[in-house]
């Protein structure tokens, strides 16, 4: 398959070909192009040419275009899912779920485009403001740069593109060079709408060219999803533009004695090993009450060992290869290092090429890489606890704070967790991998700044302006 890139409302060839290979067997899946600086400049200028037109689009036109894109994604679900499974080695059932979520993002954005934020303010709180009132209206910030990673190549991109359209901002988006095909297929659907040409550009770029999304002052907002190392460096180089960062995590999960153990195990297997653990909200660190520690870890090991390895295109595949061998080797090295320092392997622990077995470790320490860093692979650690407040402290013993979860049926524990876990989201009786696309999403500490979730992303992409007037 052959795909042109989408620049300024046109499908064009780039400066050099970009082969996209299937991680599962390293065969060629598709070919596209890299955009050079001249193509990026063309996209920027076209976006700025239509910036006022996009800003002035009435809500019903933005909403209609977003709804059309949503419907077309639904119509092409199998085609999109196959593209994601091929380019990202995501099991097809997870890939299909990602496509449905992407359609939902556009559907939600279509609704939110009709209720952009504004508010009335009475000002007569002081004598000086007698007979005055104010209107606060939010305006689009302008040209937006979006950068998304490989692991959710479609849905993480649309979490930047759809809110930008709803807010009235043109957007230039850079997908990961290893997984650009699903977003280029999305470009074909965007091109079918009545949106002004240039509203959206989707440009695979090398790092040097892509860095202009960070440094070019014509961009008013940078929205990036990726690693903390890359994200915070981008913020340093971004100048005066607004920056939204959705970064990594090593999510903690607490399993209490009041929890439904069977449900907790089922959720934890999914949270720990879905998409080979290559998820920002992957359940990485488990803290299990010592009264249920043995049955929990035994059941986890039993179910994890039964996950079926296979081609991502097979409907019954549970787990497949990681995105590349470099990352599989990194995971192997971290596990080996932990074992040498005293960790015990309950199951898994072996690598073959890009495949790393679902792995459970115990007898770990907080300073081990498998705990203190984001492993972004199919590895979890499980440790016992006696006191709930100590378990909460262990969850907080991290540089990250994206999402965490607690399995409990006690209201006091739910409340304590919500008030005391330092994380962007606390999930009760589901794994921290839980996310629906209209909910607020984002982290604290090294997990980022700003928030996504369609309504919240739109607010990041707009700025308030105040009108004060006399009423008599």
BELFEN-V209698 format. One record per pair of residues at least 24 apart in sequence whose ideal C-beta (glycine too) atoms are under 7 Angstrom apart, sorted by sequence separation. I is the first residue (numbers start at 1). J is the second residue. D is the distance in Angstrom with one decimal. If there is no record, write none. Layout:
<<I | J | D> <I | J | D>>
//
This chain:
<<180 | 204 | 4.2> <214 | 238 | 5.5> <215 | 239 | 6.9> <332 | 356 | 6.5> <335 | 359 | 6.2> <392 | 416 | 6.8> <403 | 427 | 6.2> <14 | 39 | 6.1> <144 | 169 | 4.9> <146 | 171 | 5.7> <331 | 356 | 5.1> <343 | 368 | 6.7> <388 | 413 | 5.8> <392 | 417 | 6.3> <396 | 421 | 6.4> <405 | 430 | 6.3> <73 | 99 | 6.4> <143 | 169 | 6.9> <150 | 176 | 4.1> <153 | 179 | 3.8> <157 | 183 | 4.8> <328 | 354 | 4.9> <338 | 364 | 6.0> <372 | 398 | 6.9> <374 | 400 | 6.7> <395 | 421 | 5.6> <396 | 422 | 5.1> <405 | 431 | 5.7> <3 | 30 | 6.0> <5 | 32 | 6.3> <140 | 167 | 5.0> <142 | 169 | 6.4> <143 | 170 | 5.5> <144 | 171 | 4.3> <145 | 172 | 5.8> <146 | 173 | 4.1> <147 | 174 | 4.8> <148 | 175 | 5.9> <149 | 176 | 5.3> <175 | 202 | 6.6> <177 | 204 | 5.3> <328 | 355 | 6.9> <341 | 368 | 6.3> <405 | 432 | 4.3> <2 | 30 | 6.9> <5 | 33 | 5.1> <7 | 35 | 6.4> <140 | 168 | 3.9> <141 | 169 | 6.3> <146 | 174 | 6.9> <148 | 176 | 6.8> <150 | 178 | 5.0> <154 | 182 | 4.2> <170 | 198 | 6.4> <325 | 353 | 6.1> <328 | 356 | 5.0> <388 | 416 | 6.9> <392 | 420 | 5.3> <404 | 432 | 5.5> <1 | 30 | 4.1> <2 | 31 | 5.3> <3 | 32 | 4.3> <4 | 33 | 6.7> <73 | 102 | 5.7> <74 | 103 | 4.9> <140 | 169 | 4.5> <150 | 179 | 4.4> <153 | 182 | 4.9> <154 | 183 | 6.5> <170 | 199 | 5.1> <171 | 200 | 5.7> <172 | 201 | 4.6> <173 | 202 | 5.1> <174 | 203 | 5.9> <175 | 204 | 5.9> <325 | 354 | 4.9> <392 | 421 | 5.8> <403 | 432 | 4.2> <5 | 35 | 5.6> <73 | 103 | 4.1> <153 | 183 | 6.4> <165 | 195 | 6.9> <251 | 281 | 5.5> <253 | 283 | 4.9> <324 | 354 | 6.4> <338 | 368 | 4.7> <172 | 203 | 6.4> <174 | 205 | 5.4> <249 | 280 | 5.3> <251 | 282 | 6.4> <255 | 286 | 6.6> <261 | 292 | 6.1> <265 | 296 | 6.4> <269 | 300 | 6.5> <273 | 304 | 6.4> <366 | 397 | 5.4> <7 | 39 | 5.1> <154 | 186 | 6.6> <248 | 280 | 5.6> <249 | 281 | 5.8> <251 | 283 | 5.4> <257 | 289 | 5.0> <268 | 300 | 6.2> <322 | 354 | 5.1> <337 | 369 | 6.4> <338 | 370 | 4.8> <70 | 103 | 4.8> <73 | 106 | 6.8> <251 | 284 | 5.7> <252 | 285 | 4.6> <253 | 286 | 5.0> <254 | 287 | 5.0> <255 | 288 | 4.4> <256 | 289 | 5.6> <321 | 354 | 3.8> <8 | 42 | 5.3> <165 | 199 | 6.7> <250 | 284 | 4.4> <255 | 289 | 6.5> <257 | 291 | 5.3> <261 | 295 | 6.5> <265 | 299 | 4.5> <269 | 303 | 4.9> <273 | 307 | 6.2> <321 | 355 | 4.8> <322 | 356 | 6.2> <7 | 42 | 5.7> <8 | 43 | 4.8> <250 | 285 | 6.0> <252 | 287 | 6.6> <257 | 292 | 5.8> <261 | 296 | 6.5> <265 | 300 | 5.7> <269 | 304 | 5.9> <334 | 369 | 4.5> <335 | 370 | 6.5> <7 | 43 | 4.5> <70 | 106 | 3.7> <174 | 210 | 5.0> <334 | 370 | 5.3> <9 | 46 | 6.5> <69 | 106 | 4.8> <70 | 107 | 4.3> <255 | 292 | 6.7> <8 | 46 | 3.3> <265 | 303 | 6.4> <161 | 200 | 6.0> <174 | 213 | 6.0> <319 | 358 | 6.2> <66 | 106 | 5.0> <67 | 107 | 6.8> <70 | 110 | 6.5> <172 | 213 | 6.7> <255 | 296 | 5.9> <334 | 375 | 6.3> <402 | 443 | 3.7> <305 | 347 | 5.3> <401 | 443 | 5.2> <66 | 109 | 4.8> <67 | 110 | 4.3> <276 | 319 | 5.9> <304 | 347 | 5.7> <400 | 443 | 6.9> <401 | 444 | 4.1> <66 | 110 | 3.8> <276 | 320 | 6.8> <278 | 322 | 6.6> <304 | 348 | 7.0> <331 | 375 | 6.2> <335 | 379 | 6.1> <401 | 445 | 4.5> <278 | 323 | 6.5> <301 | 346 | 5.0> <400 | 445 | 5.9> <402 | 447 | 4.0> <273 | 319 | 6.0> <276 | 322 | 5.3> <301 | 347 | 4.3> <309 | 355 | 6.6> <331 | 377 | 3.8> <399 | 445 | 5.7> <400 | 446 | 5.4> <401 | 447 | 5.1> <63 | 110 | 4.5> <66 | 113 | 6.2> <399 | 446 | 4.5> <400 | 447 | 4.8> <331 | 379 | 6.1> <297 | 346 | 6.1> <327 | 376 | 7.0> <63 | 113 | 4.5> <105 | 155 | 6.8> <327 | 377 | 6.7> <62 | 113 | 4.3> <63 | 114 | 5.4> <307 | 358 | 5.5> <102 | 154 | 4.8> <106 | 158 | 6.5> <102 | 155 | 4.7> <105 | 158 | 4.7> <109 | 162 | 3.9> <113 | 166 | 4.0> <59 | 113 | 5.4> <98 | 152 | 5.9> <101 | 155 | 5.0> <105 | 159 | 6.0> <109 | 163 | 5.9> <112 | 166 | 5.4> <304 | 358 | 4.4> <59 | 114 | 4.8> <99 | 154 | 6.5> <322 | 377 | 6.3> <98 | 154 | 5.8> <102 | 158 | 4.7> <106 | 162 | 4.9> <109 | 165 | 6.7> <304 | 360 | 6.3> <29 | 86 | 4.6> <98 | 155 | 5.0> <105 | 162 | 5.0> <109 | 166 | 4.3> <29 | 87 | 5.8> <301 | 360 | 5.7> <319 | 378 | 6.6> <300 | 360 | 6.0> <88 | 150 | 5.9> <88 | 151 | 6.9> <147 | 210 | 7.0> <160 | 223 | 4.9> <297 | 360 | 6.8> <22 | 86 | 5.2> <24 | 89 | 5.0> <88 | 153 | 5.5> <297 | 362 | 6.6> <23 | 89 | 3.9> <87 | 153 | 6.6> <147 | 213 | 6.3> <20 | 87 | 5.5> <145 | 213 | 3.7> <84 | 153 | 6.1> <156 | 225 | 5.1> <84 | 154 | 6.1> <80 | 154 | 6.4> <145 | 219 | 4.4> <143 | 218 | 5.9> <144 | 219 | 6.8> <143 | 219 | 5.2> <144 | 220 | 6.9> <149 | 225 | 5.7> <143 | 220 | 5.7> <144 | 221 | 4.9> <145 | 222 | 4.8> <146 | 223 | 5.1> <147 | 224 | 4.6> <148 | 225 | 5.2> <149 | 226 | 4.9> <142 | 220 | 3.7> <141 | 220 | 4.4> <144 | 223 | 6.5> <147 | 226 | 6.8> <141 | 221 | 5.2> <300 | 382 | 6.9> <55 | 140 | 5.3> <273 | 358 | 4.7> <297 | 382 | 5.2> <285 | 371 | 5.9> <51 | 142 | 6.3> <88 | 179 | 4.9> <284 | 375 | 6.0> <293 | 384 | 4.3> <51 | 143 | 6.5> <87 | 179 | 4.5> <87 | 181 | 5.1> <286 | 380 | 6.1> <288 | 382 | 6.1> <290 | 384 | 4.1> <48 | 143 | 6.3> <87 | 182 | 6.8> <286 | 381 | 6.7> <290 | 385 | 6.8> <47 | 143 | 5.4> <66 | 162 | 6.2> <284 | 380 | 5.9> <285 | 381 | 5.5> <286 | 382 | 4.3> <287 | 383 | 5.9> <288 | 384 | 5.9> <289 | 385 | 6.1> <290 | 386 | 5.7> <283 | 380 | 6.5> <284 | 381 | 7.0> <83 | 181 | 4.9> <84 | 182 | 5.2> <277 | 375 | 6.7> <278 | 376 | 5.5> <287 | 385 | 4.8> <66 | 165 | 6.0> <83 | 182 | 4.7> <277 | 376 | 6.5> <278 | 377 | 6.9> <65 | 165 | 6.7> <66 | 166 | 6.4> <277 | 377 | 4.7> <141 | 242 | 6.5> <276 | 377 | 6.5> <277 | 378 | 4.2> <80 | 182 | 5.9> <83 | 185 | 6.0> <276 | 378 | 4.9> <277 | 379 | 6.5> <62 | 165 | 6.0> <62 | 166 | 5.9> <287 | 391 | 4.4> <80 | 185 | 6.2> <273 | 378 | 5.0> <62 | 168 | 6.9> <287 | 394 | 5.4> <272 | 380 | 4.2> <287 | 395 | 6.9> <57 | 168 | 6.4> <55 | 168 | 4.6> <54 | 168 | 5.5> <54 | 169 | 6.9> <54 | 170 | 5.4> <73 | 189 | 6.7> <72 | 189 | 4.4> <51 | 170 | 5.6> <50 | 170 | 6.2> <69 | 189 | 5.2> <72 | 192 | 7.0> <69 | 190 | 6.2> <281 | 402 | 5.7> <280 | 402 | 6.0> <281 | 403 | 4.6> <283 | 405 | 7.0> <47 | 170 | 3.8> <250 | 373 | 6.7> <69 | 193 | 6.5> <151 | 275 | 6.7> <250 | 374 | 5.0> <47 | 172 | 6.2> <68 | 193 | 5.3> <249 | 374 | 6.2> <250 | 375 | 7.0> <248 | 374 | 4.0> <151 | 278 | 4.7> <44 | 172 | 6.7> <65 | 193 | 4.1> <151 | 279 | 6.3> <43 | 172 | 5.3> <65 | 194 | 6.1> <65 | 195 | 5.0> <256 | 388 | 6.7> <61 | 194 | 6.8> <254 | 391 | 4.8> <254 | 395 | 6.6> <54 | 196 | 5.9> <252 | 394 | 6.8> <53 | 196 | 4.9> <252 | 395 | 3.4> <264 | 407 | 4.3> <54 | 199 | 5.3> <178 | 323 | 6.6> <50 | 196 | 4.2> <252 | 398 | 6.9> <32 | 180 | 5.8> <50 | 198 | 4.5> <250 | 398 | 5.8> <259 | 407 | 3.7> <283 | 431 | 4.9> <32 | 181 | 6.9> <49 | 198 | 6.3> <50 | 199 | 6.2> <259 | 408 | 5.7> <283 | 432 | 5.3> <250 | 400 | 5.3> <256 | 406 | 7.0> <258 | 408 | 5.4> <259 | 409 | 6.5> <283 | 433 | 6.1> <30 | 181 | 5.1> <47 | 198 | 5.1> <249 | 400 | 4.5> <251 | 402 | 6.4> <253 | 404 | 6.9> <256 | 407 | 6.2> <258 | 409 | 4.3> <281 | 432 | 5.0> <282 | 433 | 6.4> <32 | 184 | 6.2> <46 | 198 | 3.6> <248 | 400 | 6.3> <251 | 403 | 5.4> <252 | 404 | 4.8> <253 | 405 | 4.8> <254 | 406 | 4.6> <255 | 407 | 4.9> <256 | 408 | 4.2> <258 | 410 | 5.1> <281 | 433 | 5.1> <249 | 402 | 3.3> <251 | 404 | 5.6> <254 | 407 | 6.9> <47 | 201 | 6.7> <249 | 403 | 6.6> <256 | 410 | 7.0> <279 | 433 | 5.8> <281 | 435 | 6.6> <256 | 413 | 6.0> <43 | 201 | 4.0> <18 | 177 | 6.2> <274 | 433 | 6.2> <20 | 180 | 6.6> <43 | 203 | 6.3> <271 | 431 | 2.6> <20 | 181 | 5.8> <270 | 431 | 6.0> <271 | 432 | 6.2> <271 | 433 | 4.4> <40 | 203 | 6.3> <267 | 430 | 5.7> <268 | 431 | 6.0> <270 | 433 | 6.7> <39 | 203 | 6.7> <267 | 431 | 4.5> <40 | 205 | 6.8> <35 | 203 | 4.0> <35 | 204 | 6.5> <40 | 209 | 5.9> <34 | 204 | 5.6> <35 | 205 | 5.1> <48 | 218 | 6.6> <34 | 205 | 6.1> <32 | 204 | 6.2> <34 | 206 | 5.9> <37 | 209 | 5.4> <40 | 212 | 6.0> <36 | 209 | 6.1> <150 | 323 | 5.6> <35 | 209 | 6.5> <44 | 218 | 5.9> <37 | 212 | 6.9> <3 | 181 | 6.1> <6 | 184 | 6.5> <253 | 431 | 6.7> <5 | 184 | 6.8> <253 | 432 | 6.1> <94 | 274 | 6.4> <3 | 184 | 4.5> <6 | 187 | 3.7> <94 | 275 | 5.6> <251 | 432 | 3.9> <90 | 275 | 5.6> <18 | 204 | 5.7> <9 | 197 | 2.6> <8 | 197 | 6.8> <9 | 198 | 4.8> <8 | 198 | 4.7> <8 | 201 | 5.9> <7 | 201 | 5.1> <249 | 443 | 6.4> <6 | 201 | 5.8> <6 | 202 | 4.5> <7 | 203 | 6.1> <246 | 442 | 6.1> <247 | 443 | 6.7> <5 | 202 | 6.8> <5 | 203 | 5.7> <249 | 447 | 5.2> <5 | 204 | 6.3> <247 | 446 | 6.3> <248 | 447 | 6.5> <247 | 447 | 5.2> <247 | 448 | 4.1> <246 | 448 | 5.1> <245 | 448 | 4.0> <245 | 449 | 5.2> <244 | 449 | 6.9> <245 | 450 | 6.4> <244 | 450 | 3.4> <246 | 452 | 5.9> <244 | 460 | 5.2> <231 | 448 | 6.7> <228 | 446 | 4.5> <92 | 312 | 6.0> <91 | 312 | 5.1> <92 | 313 | 5.6> <90 | 312 | 5.8> <93 | 315 | 6.5> <89 | 312 | 5.0> <92 | 315 | 6.2> <91 | 317 | 4.6> <85 | 312 | 4.2> <91 | 318 | 6.6> <85 | 313 | 5.4> <91 | 320 | 5.9> <89 | 320 | 5.3> <89 | 321 | 5.2> <89 | 323 | 6.5> <88 | 323 | 6.9> <221 | 461 | 6.1> <24 | 311 | 5.8> <24 | 312 | 5.8> <163 | 454 | 5.5> <167 | 458 | 4.8> <162 | 454 | 6.6> <166 | 458 | 5.5> <169 | 461 | 5.4> <159 | 452 | 5.3> <163 | 457 | 3.8> <167 | 461 | 4.1> <163 | 458 | 4.7> <167 | 462 | 5.3> <24 | 320 | 6.0> <24 | 321 | 5.4> <164 | 461 | 5.9> <23 | 321 | 5.4> <159 | 457 | 6.5> <163 | 461 | 5.9> <23 | 323 | 5.5> <23 | 324 | 6.4> <144 | 461 | 6.3> <141 | 461 | 5.7> <140 | 461 | 6.6> <141 | 462 | 6.3> <140 | 462 | 5.8> <141 | 463 | 5.5> <139 | 462 | 6.2> <138 | 462 | 4.0> <139 | 463 | 6.0> <138 | 463 | 6.6> <138 | 464 | 5.4> <139 | 465 | 5.6> <136 | 464 | 5.2> <137 | 465 | 5.6> <108 | 437 | 6.3> <108 | 438 | 4.7> <136 | 466 | 5.7> <23 | 354 | 6.1> <105 | 437 | 4.8> <134 | 466 | 5.8> <135 | 467 | 4.5> <104 | 437 | 5.2> <134 | 467 | 6.2> <134 | 468 | 4.8> <101 | 437 | 5.5> <132 | 468 | 5.9> <133 | 469 | 6.4> <132 | 469 | 7.0> <132 | 470 | 5.9> <133 | 471 | 5.1> <131 | 470 | 5.8> <132 | 471 | 6.7> <131 | 471 | 5.5> <131 | 472 | 4.7> <112 | 454 | 5.4> <116 | 458 | 6.9> <117 | 459 | 6.2> <112 | 455 | 5.2> <109 | 454 | 5.1> <117 | 462 | 6.9> <123 | 468 | 6.8> <108 | 454 | 4.5> <112 | 458 | 5.7> <105 | 454 | 6.2>>
//
